[in-house]
Amino acid sequence: MNKISVSVTDLASYISRRGNLAGGSYGSVSGIEGTRLHQRVFSDLKKAYGDVVFTEETLVYDYISGSGICLSVNGRFDAMLLNPGKTPMLFEIKSFNSTKESFDALVRPEHVTQLKLYGAMYLLTNSDVLDIALTLRYVSITTLDSYENTYHMSYEEAEKYWEEICSEYCVFAQTLLDYQSSLMDTVTQMRFPFDTIRPGQKEFMKKALLALNSQEAFFVEAPTGIGKTVSVLYPAIKGLVKNRYDKIFYLTAKEATRGVAENTLNQMRKSGLILRSITLRSKEKMCPYGTECDAKFCPLAKDYYGKLKAALNESLAFDEITPEKITEIALKHGICPHEFMIDTMNYCTVIIGDYNHVFCPRVSLTSMEPGNQRIAVLVDEAHNMIDRGRDMFSASFSLSLIDEMIKDFKGRDAKTEALLQQLRNYFVNIGSCFDSSSSCFRLLEEADERKVLMTENWEAVRQPPRQLYAKLWYTIRRLSPVLDDLEQGPCRKTAVKFFFEARYFLTVLEHYFDTAYITTASRDHGEITITLDCLDCASKLDYIIRDRMSVIFFSATFTPYEYYRNCLVGPDCDYSSFLKLPSPFPPENLEIMIDSEISTAYKNRSITQDELSSKIADCLKDKTGNHMIFFPSFEYMNQIMPKIEQDLKSRGVSKYRIISQISEMTNTEKEEFLESFKEPYDGLLIGAAVLGGHFGEGIDLVGDRLTGVVIVGVGLPKISPERQILSNYYSEKFGDGFAFAYRFPGWQKVLQAVGRVIRTETDTGFALLIDERLAKPEYIMLFPDHWKI
């Protein structure tokens, strides 16, 4: 018998959800607010019904269809009142933010279906209970006013209702089972999609499969040429038959690199694999109108759920679902492409997307609650996850947004305007403190001045901004119920932006702010910003991963491993493992040259400019073809490149071309830069770029498209107050804060830049590294094993 599981919520949504996409009327302002709401509701219930048994329960009940499908339905209702001798009363609680003031205005069909499913399941699992009262209660976040309706269900009605709902869903479930059957059959028969297995690849895949089945965080350092993408996707897909997970997320830092995963899956399909995959794209890029997802403002939100089933039936006929295909089908059916992408994703086995789609609490498409995960996560170029992770769990709020809100909201609501003015005064006082060189956090947050770090127009403290939290909380509480009633236009656009920025700021304070955070205040060209700066995201990522998912972090640069493990899952992680693979390419193909005679330290750059330029010119004067020079900063690059050009001329080099990266290049400008490397130049081509930038990693210049690189410096991040605090934090935690804040992040940029040279087994080339620090033991120990110096 074929078995398929579905939650009560998903079943109710499939059967009964109708109507438009709507704005944010439902759901809590924040986690604390939601908890407070439920506590209040439970308290009210106890007061109203006295001394009765008060419980919540998880229900699981199976339905057997006539066609032999076993549908296992599971869900957890909010509250049950059991009073001996009386009819049991089951409650389902929904919160709302709007100004609607009646049950009929609030009720949604899927909520009623959800409630009745709980009632039916309870009666069918408790045959001694003859009937049940079912109450659907809507509670206002802002006023705590409630609106409810009570339905009654007998045992006979429960049997009939259960049969009607489940039999309808089983028609759709049969299509899911047919796909699942084809998937498992072809996965079982699938062979490795390439003719040969490269050195290291077999060990990689074997240990990856073991880690996925053991729910580990598996770190793999795999140099260029191993075939990292197929080495994680192939075992992950094979592992589906073990039934430990049923979805695979393949995550990248950049949209441009997702094509490698798409091509690898298509290669497997050529071998007979039947597997549905989808590539995700950001909401901004998917939305054709750029308006809010609400039927009042966007035609693609109108009757979204009424049109969804037909659109889904069309999209699920494809194995490879691209953003372009999603957009085509969505517009054909007149629905929102972004929401349709998310709904389609639920029926795909492999999801290709960004790190944020799993790990960022603001935009994650997966549940972060225990027991709701059946996924494997493959994280490409995972060395990027440290900085990206910190950004995900940080939040900021600026004076300019408050000013914009005050201007656009003028005359709308006096109480909201008063609260906004209080917020503005808080930020204006920060500016006054900067002017007088006094501590703003001492004045506004009663911080101990001895624990405040101050520089010009910048201040930091290791405590949360409680006064700011209170001001934002009250402002949002006042604003949220009126959002639905604002007409389309500048005021609504600003208010929605303000609302969500403030809500995430509150979320970070409520759920994440701990000893791994600092609060900073800064002023830049008049803009005053408060930032909740996450120094260490390891505990947050560990919480998301542990007991929820299997994860493979893979990269060509995971040296030293302890740094990446400690920063991504923490030093006490007991479910992590590490595999370091050798380069599959002959070491003689890459000539590594180290020049440790020249200092490129910031304080010495003006002194060593001429010597550095001369050294680089001597290296390149007799060469032809395509080369790149990487610098620690744009400023340094712009100082040295004119000197290099002059030195090349003085050495008789006449046929050369120099192109330089500029700050904030457009996609077109980046493509034009790389277009210069499409073919080998018959003279000397030099591309000047910065370490850690767009051209320092993630580009694939195969063969003679790139024959050599010169790397100036060791890539240390620029010294800043924030970076110094990070160094101090890691000094307290691990003892070597400079390494964690400066040396290791910088060295990763160097390794990535060197990795641009050798991309295939036939590539040859050189890398010249220039910096006196390269002779020091702390750097020599970081040199990869395949470097032959």
N, C-alpha and C positions, 0 to 999 in steps of 0.2 A: 504493500500500500504506500502511495506517495504521501509524504507529510510536509506541510508548509506552516510556518508560524507567522502570526501577525498580531500586533498590539491592538487593544481596543480603540485607541486613538486613531491609528491608521485605518482600521476597518471602518470606523464611523466616518472618517474623512472621505474615504473612497466611496462609500455608499451615499452619503447625504450632503457632502459639501457642495454648495451652490453659490452663485453670485459673484461679486466683484472682489478683486484685490482691494484691501483697505489699508488705511494708515494705522497708526499705533494706538488704537483705542483699547486694545486688550493687552494684558501683561503688566507687570509691576514696574515701577520706576527704577527700583534697585533690589538687590537681593535682601537687604535688611528690611526694606519696605514690604516685600512679599512675605517674609517671615512674620513680620508684625501683623500683617493682614490676616494670615491664617490663624495666628494665636488669638486674635480678636474674635474671629468667627467661631473658633472652638470654644472660647470663653462664653460667647453669647449663646451657643447651643447648650452648654451645660447649665447656664442660668435659666434658659427657657424650658428645659426638659428635666431638670432636677437630677436625682440620684439614679442614673441609669448606666448601663454598660456602654462605654464609649470606645469605639475601636476603628482601626483602618486595616485593610486586608488586601493582599494580592490574590487575584483570582486567575486560575488557569482552567480552561475547559475546552474539550475537543468536540469537533463536529465531523461526522462521517457522511460524505456526500454519496449519492447514488452511483457516481462514476468512480468511486474508490479513492477519493481524496480525503485525507485526514487534515482538517484545518484546526490548528492549535491556537486558540485565542488567549491572550494574557493581558492583564492590566491591573492597576491599583487605584481603588476609589479613595476619595478624601476622608469620608467619615461615615460611621454607621452607629445608630442608636438602637440598643437592644434592651427592651423593657419587658420582663417576663409577663406573658399573657397578652401582650399587645403586638400590633403589627410592626415588624422591623422598619426602620426609616434610614434610607441611604441618601447621603448628600454628596453632590458634586459642586465644587466652588470654582467660580470664574471671576477674575478681576477685570476691571475696565477703567479707562482714563477719561472717557468722553463725558459730555454733559447730558447724555440721554437719561431720562428719568422714568422709564417704564420697562417692565419685563418684555413686552412685545417689541420694543425698540431695540432691545439688547439681544434677544434670543437668536441663536444660530442653529440651523437644523442639525449640524454635526454634533453640537453639544447635547441636544436631546437624544440623538441616537446613541452617543457615548453613555449617557446616563441610563438609558433603557437596556443597553447591552450589559452594563454592570448588574442591573436588576435581574435580567434574565439569567445571567451566569450564576448569580447568588442563589436564585431559586432552584436552578437545575442542579446545583451542587449541594443543596440543603433540602432534600425531598420532604422533610418534616415541616417545612415552612410553606404555607398555602398561598400567601400573598405578601406584597411588599409595597411600601410607600417610597417614591423616588422624588427627591427635591433638587431642583436645579436653582442655585442661588448665585446671582451676580452682585459683587460687592465693589463699591467705588473706592479706588485707591485714595482719593483726596478727602472724601467726606465720611467714608465707611458706611454710607447708606447702602441698603441692600434691597434687591428686587428678586422675587422668587416665584416659582410655580411648582406645584406638587402633582405628580402623576401616580396612578395606582396600577399595579400589575399583578395578575393572578398567576398561579403555576401554569394553567392551561394557556394563558396569553403569552407567558414566557416561552413555552415550547413552540408556539406558532411564530412568535417574533424571531426567535433564534433560527428557526428553519428558513424563514424568508430572507433574513440578512445574510446568513452564511451561504445559502444556496446561490444567491446573486453574486457574492464575492468569488465563489468557487469557479464560476465561468472565467473570470479574470485570472484566478489562481492557476487554472489549467495552462494558460499561456506561459505563466512564470515557470511552471513545472516542466513544460516542454522545453523551454530554453535551458533550464537547469540540467535536464537529462542530456541534452546535446552537449552542453558545456562539460559535464563530467565525463561523458564518453570520449570526447575528443581530447580532453586534458589527459586522461589515462593513456590514450594512444599516442600522444604528442611526443615527438623526438626533438632533440636539440636542433634549432632551425638553421645552423650553419654546418658546413662540411667538416670543419676542424675545430677542435677545442684548443684554445691558446694556453700557453704555460700559465699556471696559477688559477685558471678559470674553473677547473674541476673542483679544486679545494674550496674556492670561493663559493661555488654553488652548493656543494655538500654541506658546508658549515652554515650557509645562509638558510637552507631548508631546515636544518636542525634548530637554529635560533628562532625561526618563525614558528615552528611547532612547539617550542618551549617558552614562548612569550617573553623573549629576551629583548634587551636593547643591544644590538650587535653593531660594533664599530668596525669598519673595514677600510684600511688604507690600501688602495689599489692604484698604482701608477698608470699613467696613460698607456693604452694599448692592451690592457687586460680585457676590455670589453665589459665595463661595469654595468651598463644598462641591461644587457641580456643576462648577465650573471646574477642580477637580483630579480628581474622579472620572470625568468624561466623557472627558478625554484619556487618563487612566490605563487605562480600559477599552478605549478605541480602540487603545491601544498594545499590547494583548495580541496583536494579529495580527502584530506585528513579531517575536514569539517571543524577546524579550529577558528577559522575566519571565513567570511563569504564576500568580503570586499577588499580590494587592494588600492591604496592611495599611493600614487607615484608623484612626489613633490619636488619642485625645482624652485630655485631662487629667481630665475628669469623666464619670461614667457618664451623667449627665443629657443631655449634648450629643450622644450617639451617635444619638439619634433623628433628627437632621437628616440624617445619612448614610443611615439606613434609609429615610427618606421619599424621598430623592433617588434611591436605587436603585429603589424602587417606581415612581417617576415614569418611569424608563427602561423598566421592565418593561411599563408601559402602552403603550409604543411598540413592543413586540415583543421586547425583550431577554430572552434566556434565560440567566440567570446565577445561580449558587448563592452565597449569602452567609451568613455566620454572625456573630452578635453575641456576644462573649465576656463573661463575668462572673466575678468573683473566686471562688476556691474556697470561701471562707467563706460566700458567698451562695448558691452552688450546692449545697452539701452539706446534705442534709436531716437528718442525724443529728449532725454535728459531731464524729464520731469519726475515728480514724486510718484511712487507706485500706489496710486489711489484713483479709483474710477472717476472721482470728481475732476481730475486734472489730466488723466491719460486715457486715451481710447483703448489702449491695449490691456488696461486693467478691468474693463467692463466685461461682465459675465465670464471672467477668466475660468472659474471652476466649471461652468457649464460647457465650455469648449475644450477643457483639458483632456478628457478621456479620448476624444477623437484624435487630438494632436499626439497624445502618448502612443496610441495604437500605431500611428504613422512612424514616429521616431524609433519605436522599439523594433521596427522591421530592419533596422540597420545595425551592423556590427560595430563599425567605427562612426562615432557621433562627434563631429567637429563643431566648433562654435558657429561656423558658417552654415552647417546643416541645421543646427538648432534655430538660428535666426530665420532661415528659409521657411522651416515648418511653422514656427511661431507666427510669423507675419502672414503666412497663408491662412492660418486659423484665427488671426486677429488677437493674439495674446502676447503677453510680455515675454520677450526672449530670455531675460535673466531668470525670472521665476520659473519659466519652463525648463531652463537648463538645470535648475536645482531639482525640480520634480522628476525630470528624466534621469538624473544622477542616481536616484534611489533604486533604479532598476538596472544599473550597470555594475559590472564586476570589477573593472579597473577604472579608476578615476585619476586623471592626470591634471595636476593643478599646482597651486602655489603653497608654500609653507603655511601661510595664513589659513588655508582651507581646513587644516586640522588643528593647528596649535594656537592660533590667535583667538582669545576669548571674544573679541569684538566681531569677528566675521566667520568663525569656525562653522563648518557644515556638519560636524560630527558632535555627538553628545559628549559632554565632559563628566557625566554622572556615572558612578560605578554600575557595572552590569549591563550597560547599554551599548557595549562595543563588541563587534565581531569583525575587526579590521586589521589588516597588516599595512604598515606604513613604510614606504621606501623613500628615504630622504637623500636626494642627489646633491652633490657639492655641499655636503653638510657642514663644512667648515664655516659657511656663511650663517649657520643657524645661531651662533653665539650672539652676534650683533643684532640679527633679526629678532631673536628671542627677547633680548632686552627691550627692543623697540615695541614688540607686541604687548608687553606688560607695563609699558610706560604710558603716561598721559600728560597732556598739557592744556592750559587754558590761558587765553590772552585778552588783554584790554581791548584790542581792536574789535573783537567779536562782541564784547559787551557794548561798546560804543555803537556798533552797527545795529545791535538789537534795540538800544535805547532810541536811536533815530527812526528805525522802521516801525517800532511798536508804539510810538508816541500817540496818545489819545485812545489807546485800545482798552487799557485796564489800569486803573490808578494804583492798585495794590501791587501788580506785577512791576509797574514802572518804579514804584518806591523800592522794591526789593532789588531791582536792577541798579538803581542809584547807589544802594548800600554796597553792592558788589563793586561798582566803579570806584567808590571811595576807598575800598580796600586796596585796589590796584594803584590808584593815584597816590596813596600813602606810601606805597613801595617806592615810587619815583621820588617822592620827597625825601625818603630815607637815603636813597642813592645820592641825592643832591647834597645831603648833609653828612654823608659818610657814616651814618648810624645804622644799626641793625634793624631791618624791617621785620624780621622774625621775632626779635625781642619785643618790638612794639606791638605787632599784630597777633602774634601767636604765643607770647609769653615764654619764648625760648630762652634757655640759659645762654647768655652771650658768650660764655667761655666755650660753648659747644657749637658756635656759629663760625663758619668759614666765609670770609669776605674778601672780594677783590673789587676793582672798579666796575660798577654796574652789574655785579653778580654776587649772589649770596646762597649759601647752602646750609642745611641743617638735617640731622638724622631723625626728625620727628614729623608726623603728619600734620598738615595745616588744618587743625580742627575748626578754627573760626571760619576759614574759607569753606570747609565742608558744610557747616551749618548754613551759611549764606546761600550756597549753591542748592542745597537740599530744599530749603524753603522756597527758593525761586522756582525750581523745577516742579515742586508740589503744586505751586500756584499756576504755573504755566500749562502743565500737562492736560488738564481737562478742556482747555480752550483751543488747543491745537487743531482739533477736528473742525472747528467752526471758522477757522481763518480761510479766507478766500485765496485762490492762487495769485501769486504776485511776490514782490520783493519782501514784504513783511513775513509771509508764510515761509518763504525760502530761508530767510535769516533765522526765524524762530525754530524751524525744524533742525537746522544746523546747530544752533545754540543748544537745543534740547539734547541732541545725541552726543555732542561734545561734553556737555555737563554730565550727562548720565554715565558716560564711560569714565570720566574723572572720578565720579562717586563710586563706581564699581571697583576701580583700582584701589581706592582708599578702603572700601569695605571688605574686599575679598583678598587682596594681594599685598597691600603695604605691610612690610615687616622690616626686620633689621637689614635686609638686602636693598633697601631703598634710601634715597635722599630726596628731600624737597628743595628745589632751587627756585630762586627768583632772579630774573635777568632783564636787562634793558638793552635793546639793540635798535638804534635809529628811532628812538621814541616808543617802540613797541615793548610793552611790559608783559612778561610771560611767567607763569608759575608752572613748574614741571615736576611731576612725580617720576623720578628717574630710577628705573630698575637697574641696579648694578649687577645682579646675579639672578638669572632666570632658571637656574638648575632645579630648585625645589618646585617651581611651577610646572616645568616640563615633566619632572618626575611624577607629579600628581596626576597629570594628564595620561602619562604612559603606563604607570604601574598598575598591573592587574586589569588593564583595559585593552591593550593592543600589543602587537609585536612590531618592533621597529628596527629597521636597518639604516644606520647612518653610514654613508659611504662617500669617499673623497680621495683624490690623489694626494692630499696633504693633511694628514692626521698626526703630525709629529710636533711635539710629543703627545702621545695618546692621553696621558694623565691630564693634560691641560684641557683637552676636548671633553673627556669624560666628566671631569670635575665641573666644567662650565655648562654642560648640557643635562646631565642627570645627577651630578653630585658625587662627592668622594665616598659616600656611604652606600651607594647604589649596589645592591646585591644581585641584580639580574642583568648585569652588563658583561660583555665579553669583547675581545679584540682580535682581529686578524690583520697582520701586516704582510702584504705580498711583495715579492721582488719585481722589478721591472722586467717585462717580457722581451725588451729590446736589447741588442748587444750594447754593452756599456761604451764600447769604442765609437759608437755612432754619435755620441754627444761629448764634445770636448769641453771640459769645465776648466776655466782659468780664474784664479783668485789673485787679485791685487790688493794686498793689505798694507800698502805703503801710503795711501792717500786717505786723509780724514775727510769724511763728508758730514761730520757732525755739524749741527746748525751754527755753532759758534765759530767754526773754522772754515766755513764755505767761502767766504770772501777771500781768505788767504790761499786756498787750494784750487780756486777756479781755473787758473791757467794750467796748472799741473794736470788737473782732471781732464780738461779739454784736450790737452796734448796727448794724454794717454789714450783717450778714445779715438782720436784722429789717427794715431799710430796703429791702433788695432784695425781700423776700417779702411785705411788708405789704399791697400792693395786688393780689396775685395770688391766683388760685384754681386748683384742680386739684392734680395730683400732683407732688411735688418730692422730691428727696433731697439731704441734706447729708452729705458724706464727710469724715471726720476721719482723722488719722494714727494714732490709737490710741483704745482704749475709754476710757482715763483722761481724755484730752482731751475726747472726746465727752461724757462724763458731767459734766465741769466746765462746758462751754459750753451744753449744751442747756437746762438750767433757766433760764439767763440769757436765752437766745433767747426762750423762752416768756414770760418776764416782759416783755421788750422788745416782743414782739408785742401783748401785752395793753395795754401803755402806749400803743401806737400805734392802739388801737381795733379790733384784730382780735379778733372774738368767736367766729367759727366756724372752728375749726381742730382738727386732730387730729395728734398726734405719736406715732409708733411708733419704737422704737429696737432696733437689733441688739444682741444680748447675746452674750457669749463662749460658745463651744461650744454653739450652738443645735442642737437635734435637727432631723431632716428635717421633722417635722410643724411645728415652730416656724418653720422657713424658709418652708414652704408657706403658713402663716398670714400671715407678713409680706408675701409677694408677693400673697396674695389681696387685701390692702388696695389693691393697685394694679390690680386687675382692671378697674375702671371709674373714670372721672374723678370725684374728690370734688367736691361742689358748694361746699365751702368751701376751706380751705387744708390740704392733707395734706402732712406732712413725714415722710419716712423718714430716720432718722439711722443711718449705717453707717460702717464703717471702710474705708479704701482698701486694695485688694488682698484684701478678704474675699469672702464668697460673693456679695454683692450688688454688688460693684464690677466684676465681669466675668461673662460667660457667661449673663446674664439678658436676655430679649428683651421689653422693655416698649414695644410698638408703639403708634403714634398718640398719643392723649391719655392713655395710661396713665402716661406720664412726660413732663412739659413743661419741666422745668428741673432743673439740679443746681448745688450750691455745693460747691466743693472747697477745703478748708482745708489749706494746706501743699503741699509738693512731694513728699510720700510717702516721704521718706528712711527707710530701715530704722533701727531703734533701734540706737544705738551700743552695741557689746558687744566683749569681747575677741576673739571669733571674727570679727566683722565687721572689726575693726581689722587682724587678721592677714590677712584676705582683701584688704583695701586695700593692705597692705604687699606682699603677693604680686604683685598686679597692678601696683603701682608698679615693682617690679623687672622685670616682664615687659613692660609697655606704657608706663610713665611716668606715667600718671594713675590711680593706684589709687583715689582718692576717687570718680572718675566711675564706675569699674567696680563698686565695692563699694556705693556709696550713690546717686549722682545718677541713673544710668541705670536701675537697678532701681526707684527711686522714681518716676521719670517714666513708666515703663511703667504703673504703677498709676494715675497721673493720666489718661493717655490712655485707658485702659480705662474709667475712670469717666465721662469726657466722652462716650465712645462709647455710653453707655446711652441718650442723648437722641434721636439721629436714627437710626431703624432702617429707615425706608422713604423713598421719594422724596417722599411727602406729609407726612412728619413735620416739625414745626417746634418750636423750643424754644431754651433759652439755657443757657449754662454760665458761672458766675462763679468765677474762680480767685483765691484770696487768698493772697498771700505776697510779701514784699518782694524775695525772690530772683528772682522772675519778671521783674524789670527787668534782670537781669544777662545779658550776652551768652551765657554758657554755657547758659542756659535758652532764651533767645530763638531760638538756633540749632536748638533741638529742637522748636519749634512746627511743627505740620503745615502743609503748603502751603495746605490748604483752610480754614484758620482765617483769617477776615477780621476783623482787630482795628482 
